Amino acid sequence: MSKKVEVNPLAFILKDKGDFFMQTYDAKKKKKTWALKDVIFLAVIGIFFGIIYQVWSYAYYAMAATPLKPFANDATLGVWIMAGPLAGVLIQKIGSSVIGEMLAAAVEMLLFSSWGASTLISGFVQGIGSELGFAATGYRDWGKRSLFLSTLFTTIITFVWDLAQSGYMEYHLPLLTVLFVVRFISIGFFAGVLVAMIAKMVDKAGVLKK
């Protein structure tokens, strides 16, 4: 005579729910936890863009030597912003944008940047702007919306910084308006559109897949 086995459907439901919540918790925990691969990739971003930043300074000086000098800083600024948002999009960790931008600024400074230690301050200001773009979505969106917000916040924050530190207060309102628009376009293209394209290529290559 076979033994009758009682099956409690509720037990299976609770078990499934428990597994679901545990998986959700693990996913969230994994998302917040820094892995060695994240740190290494962040260092690579910092070193690579630190070199790019130093080389790009020649483009700034070349433009500053022309009648377009008042626009040189704003037109070229976008390249100096790229490390922050790229680190944010690829690594997707709180603080990655600030750290990425600071690392790039540190490498640029060590490569004998003409701006010296002030490069670190600029890197921090720019990194904060990038970070706010992701923070504005509660760090739930790492796509185009966050990149747009990153562009907007970085434009505003760096512009206010230049008003206080770079003599922009001496400019008339019409010129300030044009400079702001030029800066927004520069940051939007280099730190927005170009970063999105690079992130897409990295994702296809599967470099950061766990």
C-alpha positions in Angstrom: 0.0 0.0 0.0 1.5 3.3 -1.1 1.9 6.1 1.4 -0.2 9.2 0.7 1.9 12.3 0.4 0.2 15.6 1.1 1.3 18.5 -1.0 0.8 22.0 0.3 0.6 24.4 -2.7 1.1 27.3 -0.3 4.6 26.0 0.6 5.6 26.1 -3.0 4.2 29.6 -3.5 6.0 30.9 -0.5 9.2 29.1 -1.6 9.0 30.7 -5.0 8.3 34.1 -3.6 11.2 33.7 -1.2 13.5 32.7 -4.0 12.2 35.7 -6.0 12.8 38.2 -3.2 16.2 36.7 -2.5 17.2 37.0 -6.1 16.0 40.6 -6.2 18.0 41.3 -3.0 21.1 39.7 -4.4 20.8 41.6 -7.7 20.5 44.9 -5.8 23.4 44.0 -3.5 25.5 43.0 -6.5 24.6 46.3 -8.2 25.9 48.3 -5.2 29.0 46.2 -4.5 32.2 47.2 -6.2 33.9 44.3 -7.9 37.6 44.1 -8.8 36.7 44.4 -12.5 34.9 47.7 -11.7 37.9 49.1 -10.0 40.3 48.0 -12.8 38.0 49.4 -15.5 37.6 52.7 -13.6 41.4 53.0 -13.4 41.7 52.3 -17.2 39.1 55.0 -17.9 41.1 57.5 -15.7 44.4 56.7 -17.3 43.1 56.8 -20.8 41.2 60.0 -20.5 43.9 61.6 -18.4 46.2 61.3 -21.5 43.4 62.4 -23.8 42.8 65.5 -21.6 46.5 66.5 -21.7 46.7 66.1 -25.5 43.4 68.0 -25.9 44.8 71.0 -24.1 46.7 71.8 -27.3 43.4 72.1 -29.2 42.3 74.6 -26.5 45.5 76.7 -26.9 45.2 76.6 -30.7 41.7 78.0 -30.6 42.6 80.5 -27.8 45.3 81.9 -30.2 42.6 83.0 -32.7 39.9 85.7 -32.6 37.6 82.9 -31.2 39.5 83.0 -27.8 36.4 83.9 -25.8 34.8 80.7 -27.0 37.8 78.4 -26.6 37.0 77.2 -23.1 33.3 76.5 -23.7 33.8 74.9 -27.2 36.5 72.5 -26.0 35.1 71.7 -22.5 33.1 68.7 -23.6 36.1 66.5 -24.1 37.3 67.2 -20.5 33.9 65.9 -19.2 33.9 62.5 -20.9 35.5 60.4 -18.2 32.8 61.1 -15.6 29.6 60.1 -17.5 31.4 57.2 -19.3 32.5 55.7 -15.9 28.9 56.2 -14.7 27.3 54.5 -17.6 29.7 51.6 -17.8 30.3 50.8 -14.1 26.8 51.9 -12.8 27.9 52.5 -9.2 27.2 55.5 -7.0 30.2 57.8 -7.1 31.7 56.3 -10.2 31.3 59.5 -12.2 33.1 61.6 -9.6 35.9 59.1 -9.1 36.4 58.6 -12.8 36.6 62.3 -13.6 39.0 62.8 -10.6 41.3 60.0 -11.7 41.5 61.4 -15.2 42.2 64.9 -13.8 44.9 63.4 -11.5 46.6 61.7 -14.5 46.4 64.9 -16.5 48.0 66.8 -13.7 50.8 64.2 -13.4 51.5 64.6 -17.1 52.5 68.2 -16.3 49.2 69.9 -17.1 49.7 73.7 -17.5 46.8 74.2 -14.9 48.7 72.3 -12.2 46.9 71.3 -9.0 43.8 73.3 -10.0 43.1 70.4 -12.5 41.9 68.3 -9.6 39.5 71.0 -8.5 38.1 71.3 -12.0 37.8 67.5 -12.2 35.9 67.4 -9.0 33.5 70.1 -10.1 32.9 68.4 -13.5 32.5 65.0 -11.8 29.9 66.4 -9.5 27.9 67.6 -12.5 28.1 64.2 -14.1 27.1 62.4 -10.9 24.0 64.6 -10.4 22.7 63.4 -13.8 22.5 59.8 -12.5 21.5 60.8 -9.0 18.5 62.7 -10.4 17.0 59.4 -11.4 17.8 57.8 -8.1 20.6 55.8 -9.8 17.9 53.7 -11.6 18.6 55.0 -15.1 22.0 54.7 -16.7 20.9 55.5 -20.3 20.2 58.4 -22.5 18.0 60.2 -20.0 20.7 60.3 -17.4 23.3 61.4 -20.0 21.0 64.3 -20.9 20.6 65.2 -17.3 24.3 64.8 -16.8 24.9 67.2 -19.7 22.5 69.7 -18.3 23.8 69.6 -14.7 27.5 69.7 -15.8 26.8 72.7 -18.1 25.1 74.6 -15.3 27.6 73.8 -12.5 30.8 74.3 -14.6 29.3 77.6 -16.0 28.6 78.9 -12.5 32.1 77.9 -11.5 33.6 79.8 -14.4 31.5 82.8 -13.5 33.2 82.8 -10.1 36.7 81.7 -11.1 37.4 82.5 -14.7 36.3 86.1 -15.1 33.0 85.4 -16.8 31.4 88.0 -14.7 33.1 90.6 -16.9 31.2 89.4 -20.0 27.9 91.0 -21.1 24.7 89.0 -20.9 24.4 88.3 -24.7 27.9 86.8 -24.8 27.2 84.8 -21.6 24.1 83.4 -23.2 26.1 82.3 -26.3 28.9 80.8 -24.3 26.3 78.8 -22.2 24.7 77.4 -25.4 28.1 76.6 -26.9 29.2 74.8 -23.7 25.9 72.8 -23.6 26.4 71.7 -27.2 30.0 70.8 -26.6 29.3 68.8 -23.5 26.1 67.3 -25.0 28.1 66.0 -28.0 31.3 64.7 -26.4 30.0 63.7 -22.9 26.5 62.7 -24.1 26.3 61.4 -27.7 29.9 60.2 -28.0 29.8 58.6 -24.5 26.6 56.8 -25.4 28.3 55.4 -28.6 31.4 54.3 -26.7 29.2 52.6 -24.0 27.3 50.8 -26.7 30.4 49.5 -28.3 31.8 48.3 -24.9 28.5 46.6 -24.1 28.6 44.7 -27.4 32.2 43.6 -26.8 31.0 42.2 -23.4 34.0 43.6 -21.5 32.0 44.3 -18.3 29.6 41.4 -18.4 29.8 39.5 -15.1 
